[in-house]
Amino acid sequence: QGLLGESGGGLVQPGGSLQLSCKDPQRFVNTRDMGWYRQAPGEQREQRELVASITGVGGLNYPDSVKGRFTISRDNEKGMVNLQMNNLLPEDTAVYYCNTMPAIANLWGQGTEVTVSS
């Protein structure tokens, strides 16, 4: 298991919201470019998709598939990177992971599972 711990996933209906959190007790996340990734059911690890990123100076980036619905933020005091997900769609169903950007192999954690279904 990697250094980073993800939490906050669950089952939610379409249109619902969830907030995911990624915690690093060593505050590693505070200065690095960080991202939230997801692996949809049936996909391989190599197909994990970057869905949100935040640079060390606060620059944000999102793919079109989540833009306007997902918001990434950083809490340096708590050593956390959060992902607020609104208006969730069934196609957002996946296991969500945080990692640096680009990802470092030995930092992958167990992820947190998000299921969007009615």
DRENTORKOL-3810 file (N, C-alpha, C; in nm, 4 decimals):
REM DRENTORKOL-3810
@n.u->0.0847; n.v->-0.1194; n.w->0.0000; ca.u->0.0000; ca.v->0.0000; ca.w->0.0000; c.u->0.0873; c.v->0.1231; c.w->0.0000
@n.u->0.0431; n.v->0.2268; n.w->-0.0729; ca.u->0.1225; ca.v->0.3477; ca.w->-0.0829; c.u->0.1093; c.v->0.4354; c.w->0.0388
@n.u->0.1726; n.v->0.5517; n.w->0.0312; ca.u->0.1731; ca.v->0.6444; ca.w->0.1428; c.u->0.0417; c.v->0.7177; c.w->0.1594
@n.u->-0.0340; n.v->0.7294; n.w->0.0513; ca.u->-0.1524; ca.v->0.8135; ca.w->0.0510; c.u->-0.2766; c.v->0.7313; c.w->0.0796
@n.u->-0.3689; n.v->0.7877; n.w->0.1581; ca.u->-0.4915; ca.v->0.7176; ca.w->0.1933; c.u->-0.6129; c.v->0.7901; c.w->0.1434
@n.u->-0.6912; n.v->0.7246; n.w->0.0595; ca.u->-0.8123; ca.v->0.7844; ca.w->0.0057; c.u->-0.9336; c.v->0.7400; c.w->0.0859
@n.u->-1.0320; n.v->0.8295; n.w->0.0941; ca.u->-1.1565; ca.v->0.7984; ca.w->0.1627; c.u->-1.2689; c.v->0.8824; c.w->0.1060
@n.u->-1.3919; n.v->0.8474; n.w->0.1424; ca.u->-1.5068; ca.v->0.9288; ca.w->0.1047; c.u->-1.5960; c.v->0.8701; c.w->-0.0019
@n.u->-1.5575; n.v->0.7576; n.w->-0.0588; ca.u->-1.6402; ca.v->0.6975; ca.w->-0.1627; c.u->-1.7677; c.v->0.6374; c.w->-0.1064
@n.u->-1.8518; n.v->0.5911; n.w->-0.1977; ca.u->-1.9767; ca.v->0.5296; ca.w->-0.1568; c.u->-2.0714; c.v->0.5149; c.w->-0.2729
@n.u->-2.1950; n.v->0.4787; n.w->-0.2390; ca.u->-2.3016; ca.v->0.4648; ca.w->-0.3380; c.u->-2.3855; c.v->0.5921; c.w->-0.3378
@n.u->-2.4062; n.v->0.6475; n.w->-0.4543; ca.u->-2.4840; ca.v->0.7713; ca.w->-0.4652; c.u->-2.5710; c.v->0.7644; c.w->-0.5889
@n.u->-2.6856; n.v->0.8294; n.w->-0.5837; ca.u->-2.7747; ca.v->0.8324; ca.w->-0.6995; c.u->-2.7254; c.v->0.9323; c.w->-0.8023
@n.u->-2.7600; n.v->0.9136; n.w->-0.9279; ca.u->-2.7253; ca.v->1.0130; ca.w->-1.0301; c.u->-2.7725; c.v->1.1522; c.w->-0.9880
@n.u->-2.6856; n.v->1.2496; n.w->-1.0075; ca.u->-2.7145; ca.v->1.3860; ca.w->-0.9647; c.u->-2.6669; c.v->1.4171; c.w->-0.8247
@n.u->-2.6231; n.v->1.3168; n.w->-0.7523; ca.u->-2.5764; ca.v->1.3367; ca.w->-0.6161; c.u->-2.4336; c.v->1.3868; c.w->-0.6087
@n.u->-2.3853; n.v->1.4012; n.w->-0.4853; ca.u->-2.2519; ca.v->1.4559; ca.w->-0.4615; c.u->-2.1749; c.v->1.3696; c.w->-0.3623
@n.u->-2.0450; n.v->1.3740; n.w->-0.3742; ca.u->-1.9544; ca.v->1.3115; ca.w->-0.2795; c.u->-1.8307; c.v->1.3973; c.w->-0.2683
@n.u->-1.7659; n.v->1.3925; n.w->-0.1518; ca.u->-1.6356; ca.v->1.4542; ca.w->-0.1381; c.u->-1.5354; c.v->1.3471; c.w->-0.1001
@n.u->-1.4322; n.v->1.3338; n.w->-0.1807; ca.u->-1.3243; ca.v->1.2411; ca.w->-0.1558; c.u->-1.2089; c.v->1.3148; c.w->-0.0901
@n.u->-1.1359; n.v->1.2428; n.w->-0.0059; ca.u->-1.0202; ca.v->1.3014; ca.w->0.0604; c.u->-0.9003; c.v->1.2103; c.w->0.0455
@n.u->-0.7855; n.v->1.2729; n.w->0.0359; ca.u->-0.6584; ca.v->1.2016; ca.w->0.0249; c.u->-0.5679; c.v->1.2591; c.w->0.1328
@n.u->-0.5252; n.v->1.1753; n.w->0.2251; ca.u->-0.4491; ca.v->1.2256; ca.w->0.3390; c.u->-0.3082; c.v->1.1691; c.w->0.3376
@n.u->-0.2142; n.v->1.2550; n.w->0.3653; ca.u->-0.0745; ca.v->1.2157; ca.w->0.3757; c.u->-0.0198; c.v->1.2714; c.w->0.5055
@n.u->-0.0002; n.v->1.1863; n.w->0.6051; ca.u->0.0475; ca.v->1.2355; ca.w->0.7352; c.u->0.1823; c.v->1.3074; c.w->0.7271
@n.u->0.2588; n.v->1.2782; n.w->0.6251; ca.u->0.3898; ca.v->1.3410; ca.w->0.6141; c.u->0.3838; c.v->1.4740; c.w->0.5399
@n.u->0.2620; n.v->1.5167; n.w->0.5014; ca.u->0.2443; ca.v->1.6441; ca.w->0.4323; c.u->0.3150; c.v->1.6456; c.w->0.2973
@n.u->0.3385; n.v->1.5274; n.w->0.2440; ca.u->0.4004; ca.v->1.5177; ca.w->0.1122; c.u->0.3191; c.v->1.5908; c.w->0.0078
@n.u->0.1864; n.v->1.5887; n.w->0.0262; ca.u->0.0999; ca.v->1.6456; ca.w->-0.0761; c.u->0.1081; c.v->1.7976; c.w->-0.0820
@n.u->0.1655; n.v->1.8610; n.w->0.0204; ca.u->0.1575; ca.v->2.0062; ca.w->0.0296; c.u->0.2335; c.v->2.0792; c.w->-0.0798
@n.u->0.3396; n.v->2.0204; n.w->-0.1287; ca.u->0.4257; ca.v->2.0931; ca.w->-0.2214; c.u->0.4315; c.v->2.0327; c.w->-0.3604
@n.u->0.3713; n.v->1.9165; n.w->-0.3773; ca.u->0.3799; ca.v->1.8503; ca.w->-0.5067; c.u->0.2584; c.v->1.8790; c.w->-0.5930
@n.u->0.2771; n.v->1.8660; n.w->-0.7245; ca.u->0.1624; ca.v->1.8655; ca.w->-0.8143; c.u->0.0873; c.v->1.7348; c.w->-0.7870
@n.u->-0.0418; n.v->1.7457; n.w->-0.7570; ca.u->-0.1206; ca.v->1.6296; ca.w->-0.7179; c.u->-0.2383; c.v->1.6099; c.w->-0.8112
@n.u->-0.2825; n.v->1.4860; n.w->-0.8215; ca.u->-0.3969; ca.v->1.4572; ca.w->-0.9066; c.u->-0.4880; c.v->1.3527; c.w->-0.8468
@n.u->-0.6116; n.v->1.3562; n.w->-0.8874; ca.u->-0.7063; ca.v->1.2485; ca.w->-0.8615; c.u->-0.7251; c.v->1.1713; c.w->-0.9912
@n.u->-0.7176; n.v->1.0405; n.w->-0.9789; ca.u->-0.7292; ca.v->0.9507; ca.w->-1.0929; c.u->-0.8462; c.v->0.8555; c.w->-1.0670
@n.u->-0.8953; n.v->0.7936; n.w->-1.1730; ca.u->-0.9981; ca.v->0.6919; ca.w->-1.1528; c.u->-0.9776; c.v->0.5757; c.w->-1.2496
@n.u->-1.0194; n.v->0.4606; n.w->-1.2012; ca.u->-1.0124; ca.v->0.3380; ca.w->-1.2806; c.u->-1.1528; c.v->0.2809; c.w->-1.2855
@n.u->-1.2108; n.v->0.2835; n.w->-1.4035; ca.u->-1.3476; ca.v->0.2358; ca.w->-1.4209; c.u->-1.3519; c.v->0.0831; c.w->-1.4172
@n.u->-1.4678; n.v->0.0257; n.w->-1.3888; ca.u->-1.4805; ca.v->-0.1208; ca.w->-1.3857; c.u->-1.4363; c.v->-0.1832; c.w->-1.5172
@n.u->-1.3583; n.v->-0.2874; n.w->-1.5080; ca.u->-1.3124; ca.v->-0.3574; ca.w->-1.6267; c.u->-1.1863; c.v->-0.3015; c.w->-1.6885
@n.u->-1.1434; n.v->-0.1847; n.w->-1.6428; ca.u->-1.0214; ca.v->-0.1252; ca.w->-1.6985; c.u->-0.8986; c.v->-0.1746; c.w->-1.6235
@n.u->-0.7852; n.v->-0.1660; n.w->-1.6887; ca.u->-0.6592; ca.v->-0.2040; ca.w->-1.6277; c.u->-0.5975; c.v->-0.0832; c.w->-1.5574
@n.u->-0.5034; n.v->-0.1148; n.w->-1.4686; ca.u->-0.4349; ca.v->-0.0093; ca.w->-1.3928; c.u->-0.3749; c.v->0.0958; c.w->-1.4865
@n.u->-0.3234; n.v->0.0494; n.w->-1.6007; ca.u->-0.2573; ca.v->0.1414; ca.w->-1.6936; c.u->-0.3554; c.v->0.2396; c.w->-1.7576
@n.u->-0.4856; n.v->0.2107; n.w->-1.7452; ca.u->-0.5868; ca.v->0.2960; ca.w->-1.8064; c.u->-0.6444; c.v->0.3986; c.w->-1.7101
@n.u->-0.5858; n.v->0.4098; n.w->-1.5925; ca.u->-0.6376; ca.v->0.5079; ca.w->-1.4963; c.u->-0.6365; c.v->0.6462; c.w->-1.5592
@n.u->-0.7476; n.v->0.7152; n.w->-1.5398; ca.u->-0.7689; ca.v->0.8466; ca.w->-1.6017; c.u->-0.7476; c.v->0.9566; c.w->-1.4988
@n.u->-0.6730; n.v->1.0565; n.w->-1.5360; ca.u->-0.6557; ca.v->1.1751; ca.w->-1.4522; c.u->-0.7816; c.v->1.2602; c.w->-1.4640
@n.u->-0.8510; n.v->1.2838; n.w->-1.3527; ca.u->-0.9758; ca.v->1.3596; ca.w->-1.3589; c.u->-0.9656; c.v->1.4978; c.w->-1.2953
@n.u->-0.8592; n.v->1.5239; n.w->-1.2240; ca.u->-0.8421; ca.v->1.6566; ca.w->-1.1654; c.u->-0.6977; c.v->1.6693; c.w->-1.1198
@n.u->-0.6427; n.v->1.7896; n.w->-1.1333; ca.u->-0.5067; ca.v->1.8109; ca.w->-1.0880; c.u->-0.4918; c.v->1.9499; c.w->-1.0283
@n.u->-0.3968; n.v->1.9604; n.w->-0.9349; ca.u->-0.3655; ca.v->2.0881; ca.w->-0.8725; c.u->-0.2138; c.v->2.0967; c.w->-0.8608
@n.u->-0.1581; n.v->2.2069; n.w->-0.9078; ca.u->-0.0144; ca.v->2.2221; ca.w->-0.9023; c.u->0.0274; c.v->2.2733; c.w->-0.7648
@n.u->0.1566; n.v->2.2758; n.w->-0.7424; ca.u->0.2081; ca.v->2.3248; ca.w->-0.6162; c.u->0.1740; c.v->2.4702; c.w->-0.5884
@n.u->0.1447; n.v->2.5451; n.w->-0.6929; ca.u->0.1081; ca.v->2.6864; ca.w->-0.6749; c.u->-0.0412; c.v->2.7088; c.w->-0.6951
@n.u->-0.1186; n.v->2.6002; n.w->-0.7023; ca.u->-0.2632; ca.v->2.6132; ca.w->-0.7050; c.u->-0.3295; c.v->2.6127; c.w->-0.8407
@n.u->-0.2545; n.v->2.5863; n.w->-0.9459; ca.u->-0.3161; ca.v->2.5778; ca.w->-1.0770; c.u->-0.4031; c.v->2.4545; c.w->-1.0881
@n.u->-0.5203; n.v->2.4696; n.w->-1.1479; ca.u->-0.6184; ca.v->2.3620; ca.w->-1.1560; c.u->-0.6397; c.v->2.3191; c.w->-1.3006
@n.u->-0.6685; n.v->2.1920; n.w->-1.3199; ca.u->-0.6983; ca.v->2.1447; ca.w->-1.4539; c.u->-0.7922; c.v->2.0244; c.w->-1.4453
@n.u->-0.8849; n.v->2.0176; n.w->-1.5395; ca.u->-0.9833; ca.v->1.9095; ca.w->-1.5448; c.u->-1.0073; c.v->1.8697; c.w->-1.6894
@n.u->-1.0327; n.v->1.7415; n.w->-1.7148; ca.u->-1.0749; ca.v->1.7033; ca.w->-1.8490; c.u->-1.2196; c.v->1.7475; c.w->-1.8712
@n.u->-1.2599; n.v->1.7544; n.w->-1.9953; ca.u->-1.3955; ca.v->1.7996; ca.w->-2.0272; c.u->-1.5028; c.v->1.7122; c.w->-1.9634
@n.u->-1.4711; n.v->1.5851; n.w->-1.9412; ca.u->-1.5710; ca.v->1.4920; ca.w->-1.8891; c.u->-1.6183; c.v->1.5285; c.w->-1.7482
@n.u->-1.5376; n.v->1.6025; n.w->-1.6730; ca.u->-1.5759; ca.v->1.6369; ca.w->-1.5356; c.u->-1.5773; c.v->1.7869; c.w->-1.5111
@n.u->-1.5350; n.v->1.8643; n.w->-1.6077; ca.u->-1.5243; ca.v->2.0087; ca.w->-1.5891; c.u->-1.6605; c.v->2.0672; c.w->-1.5524
@n.u->-1.6598; n.v->2.1510; n.w->-1.4495; ca.u->-1.7841; ca.v->2.2113; ca.w->-1.4025; c.u->-1.8565; c.v->2.1276; c.w->-1.2987
@n.u->-1.8137; n.v->2.0026; n.w->-1.2817; ca.u->-1.8775; ca.v->1.9147; ca.w->-1.1832; c.u->-1.7820; c.v->1.8769; c.w->-1.0696
@n.u->-1.6541; n.v->1.8634; n.w->-1.0996; ca.u->-1.5547; ca.v->1.8230; ca.w->-1.0003; c.u->-1.4681; c.v->1.9440; c.w->-0.9636
@n.u->-1.4304; n.v->1.9506; n.w->-0.8361; ca.u->-1.3409; ca.v->2.0561; ca.w->-0.7891; c.u->-1.2356; c.v->1.9957; c.w->-0.6982
@n.u->-1.1099; n.v->2.0168; n.w->-0.7332; ca.u->-0.9993; ca.v->1.9687; ca.w->-0.6507; c.u->-0.9500; c.v->2.0835; c.w->-0.5636
@n.u->-0.9119; n.v->2.0509; n.w->-0.4406; ca.u->-0.8596; ca.v->2.1536; ca.w->-0.3512; c.u->-0.7562; c.v->2.0904; c.w->-0.2596
@n.u->-0.6777; n.v->2.1767; n.w->-0.1982; ca.u->-0.5692; ca.v->2.1312; ca.w->-0.1120; c.u->-0.5844; c.v->2.1953; c.w->0.0253
@n.u->-0.5643; n.v->2.1181; n.w->0.1305; ca.u->-0.5634; ca.v->2.1698; ca.w->0.2669; c.u->-0.4262; c.v->2.1405; c.w->0.3239
@n.u->-0.3362; n.v->2.2370; n.w->0.3133; ca.u->-0.1974; ca.v->2.2139; ca.w->0.3559; c.u->-0.1865; c.v->2.1904; c.w->0.5064
@n.u->-0.2728; n.v->2.2544; n.w->0.5830; ca.u->-0.2660; ca.v->2.2383; ca.w->0.7281; c.u->-0.2930; c.v->2.0943; c.w->0.7684
@n.u->-0.3839; n.v->2.0304; n.w->0.6960; ca.u->-0.4195; ca.v->1.8922; ca.w->0.7279; c.u->-0.3444; c.v->1.7915; c.w->0.6426
@n.u->-0.2669; n.v->1.8409; n.w->0.5467; ca.u->-0.1969; ca.v->1.7486; ca.w->0.4581; c.u->-0.2923; c.v->1.6672; c.w->0.3738
@n.u->-0.3921; n.v->1.7330; n.w->0.3162; ca.u->-0.4952; ca.v->1.6633; ca.w->0.2416; c.u->-0.5207; c.v->1.7283; c.w->0.1066
@n.u->-0.5618; n.v->1.6443; n.w->0.0127; ca.u->-0.6101; ca.v->1.6905; ca.w->-0.1162; c.u->-0.7503; c.v->1.6335; c.w->-0.1328
@n.u->-0.8453; n.v->1.7198; n.w->-0.1583; ca.u->-0.9855; ca.v->1.6792; ca.w->-0.1650; c.u->-1.0403; c.v->1.6883; c.w->-0.3067
@n.u->-1.1442; n.v->1.6113; n.w->-0.3328; ca.u->-1.2131; ca.v->1.6174; ca.w->-0.4612; c.u->-1.3625; c.v->1.6242; c.w->-0.4342
@n.u->-1.4210; n.v->1.7396; n.w->-0.4618; ca.u->-1.5653; ca.v->1.7572; ca.w->-0.4504; c.u->-1.6282; c.v->1.7191; c.w->-0.5830
@n.u->-1.7199; n.v->1.6252; n.w->-0.5801; ca.u->-1.7833; ca.v->1.5770; ca.w->-0.7023; c.u->-1.9334; c.v->1.6038; c.w->-0.6935
@n.u->-1.9832; n.v->1.6836; n.w->-0.7846; ca.u->-2.1250; ca.v->1.7185; ca.w->-0.7898; c.u->-2.1874; c.v->1.6664; c.w->-0.9184
@n.u->-2.3196; n.v->1.6576; n.w->-0.9183; ca.u->-2.3932; ca.v->1.6127; ca.w->-1.0361; c.u->-2.3320; c.v->1.4848; c.w->-1.0933
@n.u->-2.3150; n.v->1.3877; n.w->-1.0076; ca.u->-2.2497; ca.v->1.2639; ca.w->-1.0492; c.u->-2.3346; c.v->1.1881; c.w->-1.1507
@n.u->-2.2652; n.v->1.1247; n.w->-1.2424; ca.u->-2.3270; ca.v->1.0484; ca.w->-1.3511; c.u->-2.2878; c.v->0.9013; c.w->-1.3377
@n.u->-2.3680; n.v->0.8114; n.w->-1.3923; ca.u->-2.3311; ca.v->0.6696; ca.w->-1.3851; c.u->-2.1917; c.v->0.6413; c.w->-1.4398
@n.u->-2.1503; n.v->0.7165; n.w->-1.5400; ca.u->-2.0177; ca.v->0.6933; ca.w->-1.5970; c.u->-1.9044; c.v->0.7414; c.w->-1.5075
@n.u->-1.9367; n.v->0.8043; n.w->-1.3959; ca.u->-1.8346; ca.v->0.8406; ca.w->-1.2975; c.u->-1.8026; c.v->0.7235; c.w->-1.2046
@n.u->-1.8765; n.v->0.6140; n.w->-1.2171; ca.u->-1.8505; ca.v->0.4968; ca.w->-1.1355; c.u->-1.7096; c.v->0.4458; c.w->-1.1596
@n.u->-1.6313; n.v->0.4346; n.w->-1.0526; ca.u->-1.4911; ca.v->0.3955; ca.w->-1.0643; c.u->-1.4305; c.v->0.3872; c.w->-0.9243
@n.u->-1.3103; n.v->0.3349; n.w->-0.9185; ca.u->-1.2288; ca.v->0.3484; ca.w->-0.7977; c.u->-1.1412; c.v->0.4719; c.w->-0.8183
@n.u->-1.1425; n.v->0.5601; n.w->-0.7212; ca.u->-1.0711; ca.v->0.6861; ca.w->-0.7304; c.u->-0.9444; c.v->0.6815; c.w->-0.6441
@n.u->-0.8362; n.v->0.7324; n.w->-0.6998; ca.u->-0.7058; ca.v->0.7328; ca.w->-0.6349; c.u->-0.6462; c.v->0.8729; c.w->-0.6394
@n.u->-0.5638; n.v->0.9036; n.w->-0.5424; ca.u->-0.4824; ca.v->1.0240; ca.w->-0.5538; c.u->-0.3365; c.v->0.9822; c.w->-0.5697
@n.u->-0.2614; n.v->1.0676; n.w->-0.6304; ca.u->-0.1191; ca.v->1.0432; ca.w->-0.6533; c.u->-0.0595; c.v->1.1741; c.w->-0.6985
@n.u->0.0714; n.v->1.1771; n.w->-0.7093; ca.u->0.1343; ca.v->1.2945; ca.w->-0.7663; c.u->0.1017; c.v->1.2997; c.w->-0.9152
@n.u->0.1389; n.v->1.4106; n.w->-0.9756; ca.u->0.1199; ca.v->1.4267; ca.w->-1.1186; c.u->0.2515; c.v->1.4684; c.w->-1.1807
@n.u->0.3138; n.v->1.3844; n.w->-1.2614; ca.u->0.2702; ca.v->1.2501; ca.w->-1.2967; c.u->0.2769; c.v->1.1536; c.w->-1.1782
@n.u->0.2073; n.v->1.0435; n.w->-1.1913; ca.u->0.1967; ca.v->0.9490; ca.w->-1.0817; c.u->0.3288; c.v->0.8772; c.w->-1.0545
@n.u->0.3495; n.v->0.8474; n.w->-0.9270; ca.u->0.4640; ca.v->0.7696; ca.w->-0.8827; c.u->0.4123; c.v->0.6316; c.w->-0.8425
@n.u->0.4734; n.v->0.5281; n.w->-0.8980; ca.u->0.4181; ca.v->0.3935; ca.w->-0.8850; c.u->0.3990; c.v->0.3502; c.w->-0.7399
@n.u->0.4948; n.v->0.3769; n.w->-0.6534; ca.u->0.4831; ca.v->0.3236; ca.w->-0.5175; c.u->0.3964; c.v->0.4102; c.w->-0.4265
@n.u->0.3311; n.v->0.5112; n.w->-0.4823; ca.u->0.2383; ca.v->0.5919; ca.w->-0.4028; c.u->0.0926; c.v->0.5508; c.w->-0.4202
@n.u->0.0647; n.v->0.4617; n.w->-0.5154; ca.u->-0.0747; ca.v->0.4205; ca.w->-0.5334; c.u->-0.1265; c.v->0.3538; c.w->-0.4057
@n.u->-0.2416; n.v->0.4011; n.w->-0.3594; ca.u->-0.3056; ca.v->0.3409; ca.w->-0.2446; c.u->-0.4138; c.v->0.2441; c.w->-0.2879
@n.u->-0.5046; n.v->0.2132; n.w->-0.1955; ca.u->-0.6132; ca.v->0.1198; ca.w->-0.2246; c.u->-0.7272; c.v->0.1868; c.w->-0.2994
@n.u->-0.7308; n.v->0.3181; n.w->-0.2974; ca.u->-0.8377; ca.v->0.3897; ca.w->-0.3645; c.u->-0.9662; c.v->0.3879; c.w->-0.2833
@n.u->-1.0630; n.v->0.4629; n.w->-0.3308; ca.u->-1.1948; ca.v->0.4645; ca.w->-0.2682; c.u->-1.2988; c.v->0.4487; c.w->-0.3794
@n.u->-1.3929; n.v->0.3586; n.w->-0.3576; ca.u->-1.4862; ca.v->0.3215; ca.w->-0.4633; c.u->-1.6074; c.v->0.4125; c.w->-0.4650
@n.u->-1.6397; n.v->0.4579; n.w->-0.5838; ca.u->-1.7568; ca.v->0.5428; ca.w->-0.6063; c.u->-1.8494; c.v->0.4700; c.w->-0.7026
@n.u->-1.9734; n.v->0.4516; n.w->-0.6613; ca.u->-2.0733; ca.v->0.3887; ca.w->-0.7462; c.u->-2.1907; c.v->0.4839; c.w->-0.7611
@n.u->-2.2214; n.v->0.5174; n.w->-0.8846; ca.u->-2.3326; ca.v->0.6079; ca.w->-0.9135; c.u->-2.4419; c.v->0.5253; c.w->-0.9804
@n.u->-2.5490; n.v->0.5054; n.w->-0.9074; ca.u->-2.6547; ca.v->0.4188; ca.w->-0.9578; c.u->-2.7853; c.v->0.4502; c.w->-0.8873
@n.u->-2.8946; n.v->0.4348; n.w->-0.9603; ca.u->-3.0259; ca.v->0.4536; ca.w->-0.9004; c.u->-3.0819; c.v->0.3198; c.w->-0.8523
END
